[in-house]
């Protein structure tokens, strides 16, 4: 008696967020200050506008592209920048 081979498991892929998705980065100002950078210096290093840096530091969400550029310029990850300020 022959048995059928089991069907291969299908890989369930998570949908990638749209590149226009936006993320708050509450840890951006802390990371920038620790890197001894001004908003202007970070903006130039990341290839974003000074206004973008200022708005994100005020709590407005950043596009995923801007978030990644800022994280790269600071030598960290977007996930790290998404962490809230530590409680004192």
C-alpha atoms as a printed R data frame, in Angstrom:
   type eleno elety resid chain resno      x      y      z
1  ATOM     1    CA   UNK     A     1  0.000  0.000  0.000
2  ATOM     2    CA   UNK     A     2  1.439  3.353 -1.040
3  ATOM     3    CA   UNK     A     3  1.002  6.461  1.059
4  ATOM     4    CA   UNK     A     4  0.987  9.921 -0.378
5  ATOM     5    CA   UNK     A     5  3.931 12.117  0.421
6  ATOM     6    CA   UNK     A     6  3.081 14.838  2.910
7  ATOM     7    CA   UNK     A     7  2.440 18.224  1.394
8  ATOM     8    CA   UNK     A     8  5.282 20.680  1.951
9  ATOM     9    CA   UNK     A     9  4.548 23.276  4.577
10 ATOM    10    CA   UNK     A    10  3.659 26.590  3.103
11 ATOM    11    CA   UNK     A    11  5.657 29.525  4.289
12 ATOM    12    CA   UNK     A    12  3.502 32.240  5.785
13 ATOM    13    CA   UNK     A    13  4.998 35.599  4.945
14 ATOM    14    CA   UNK     A    14  4.162 38.729  6.848
15 ATOM    15    CA   UNK     A    15  3.246 41.640  4.610
16 ATOM    16    CA   UNK     A    16  5.903 44.302  4.484
17 ATOM    17    CA   UNK     A    17  4.754 47.711  5.666
18 ATOM    18    CA   UNK     A    18  4.288 50.266  2.958
19 ATOM    19    CA   UNK     A    19  7.313 52.564  2.566
20 ATOM    20    CA   UNK     A    20  5.009 55.422  3.471
21 ATOM    21    CA   UNK     A    21  4.243 53.902  6.881
22 ATOM    22    CA   UNK     A    22  5.186 56.253  9.658
23 ATOM    23    CA   UNK     A    23  6.866 55.557 12.977
24 ATOM    24    CA   UNK     A    24  7.313 57.723 16.072
25 ATOM    25    CA   UNK     A    25 10.933 57.857 17.252
26 ATOM    26    CA   UNK     A    26 10.830 58.978 20.900
27 ATOM    27    CA   UNK     A    27 14.494 58.032 21.398
28 ATOM    28    CA   UNK     A    28 15.835 60.202 18.562
29 ATOM    29    CA   UNK     A    29 16.731 63.303 20.578
30 ATOM    30    CA   UNK     A    30 18.451 61.197 23.249
31 ATOM    31    CA   UNK     A    31 20.497 59.317 20.638
32 ATOM    32    CA   UNK     A    32 21.404 62.547 18.821
33 ATOM    33    CA   UNK     A    33 22.612 64.251 21.999
34 ATOM    34    CA   UNK     A    34 24.626 61.159 22.982
35 ATOM    35    CA   UNK     A    35 26.297 61.326 19.550
36 ATOM    36    CA   UNK     A    36 27.185 65.006 20.194
37 ATOM    37    CA   UNK     A    37 25.318 66.130 17.080
38 ATOM    38    CA   UNK     A    38 23.165 69.179 16.482
39 ATOM    39    CA   UNK     A    39 19.899 68.779 14.608
40 ATOM    40    CA   UNK     A    40 21.545 70.321 11.556
41 ATOM    41    CA   UNK     A    41 24.553 67.967 11.731
42 ATOM    42    CA   UNK     A    42 22.304 64.914 12.065
43 ATOM    43    CA   UNK     A    43 20.113 66.088  9.193
44 ATOM    44    CA   UNK     A    44 23.143 66.519  6.915
45 ATOM    45    CA   UNK     A    45 24.605 63.153  7.930
46 ATOM    46    CA   UNK     A    46 21.256 61.376  7.404
47 ATOM    47    CA   UNK     A    47 20.288 63.187  4.195
48 ATOM    48    CA   UNK     A    48 17.034 64.570  5.602
49 ATOM    49    CA   UNK     A    49 15.915 68.110  6.292
50 ATOM    50    CA   UNK     A    50 16.493 69.907  9.589
51 ATOM    51    CA   UNK     A    51 12.722 70.299  9.751
52 ATOM    52    CA   UNK     A    52 12.310 66.526  9.624
53 ATOM    53    CA   UNK     A    53 14.682 66.056 12.564
54 ATOM    54    CA   UNK     A    54 12.935 68.802 14.543
55 ATOM    55    CA   UNK     A    55  9.439 67.438 13.853
56 ATOM    56    CA   UNK     A    56 10.376 63.870 14.744
57 ATOM    57    CA   UNK     A    57 11.989 65.047 17.982
58 ATOM    58    CA   UNK     A    58  8.734 66.889 18.799
59 ATOM    59    CA   UNK     A    59  6.831 63.606 18.525
60 ATOM    60    CA   UNK     A    60  5.648 63.584 14.931
61 ATOM    61    CA   UNK     A    61  6.161 60.228 13.198
62 ATOM    62    CA   UNK     A    62  8.879 59.755 10.589
63 ATOM    63    CA   UNK     A    63  8.518 57.857  7.324
64 ATOM    64    CA   UNK     A    64 10.225 54.474  7.352
65 ATOM    65    CA   UNK     A    65 12.797 55.784  4.902
66 ATOM    66    CA   UNK     A    66 13.633 58.801  7.072
67 ATOM    67    CA   UNK     A    67 13.629 56.637 10.203
68 ATOM    68    CA   UNK     A    68 16.134 54.246  8.621
69 ATOM    69    CA   UNK     A    69 18.355 57.103  7.410
70 ATOM    70    CA   UNK     A    70 18.368 58.665 10.893
71 ATOM    71    CA   UNK     A    71 19.146 55.333 12.538
72 ATOM    72    CA   UNK     A    72 21.976 54.650 10.069
73 ATOM    73    CA   UNK     A    73 23.454 58.112 10.647
74 ATOM    74    CA   UNK     A    74 23.449 57.465 14.399
75 ATOM    75    CA   UNK     A    75 24.842 53.944 14.068
76 ATOM    76    CA   UNK     A    76 21.776 52.336 15.628
77 ATOM    77    CA   UNK     A    77 18.491 50.685 14.646
78 ATOM    78    CA   UNK     A    78 15.012 52.051 14.073
79 ATOM    79    CA   UNK     A    79 13.812 49.767 16.872
80 ATOM    80    CA   UNK     A    80 16.241 51.423 19.285
81 ATOM    81    CA   UNK     A    81 15.017 54.890 18.287
82 ATOM    82    CA   UNK     A    82 11.424 53.736 18.833
83 ATOM    83    CA   UNK     A    83 12.113 52.999 22.503
84 ATOM    84    CA   UNK     A    84 10.607 55.479 24.909
85 ATOM    85    CA   UNK     A    85 12.772 57.532 27.244
86 ATOM    86    CA   UNK     A    86 13.823 55.590 30.341
87 ATOM    87    CA   UNK     A    87 11.864 56.425 33.464
88 ATOM    88    CA   UNK     A    88 13.901 58.187 36.164
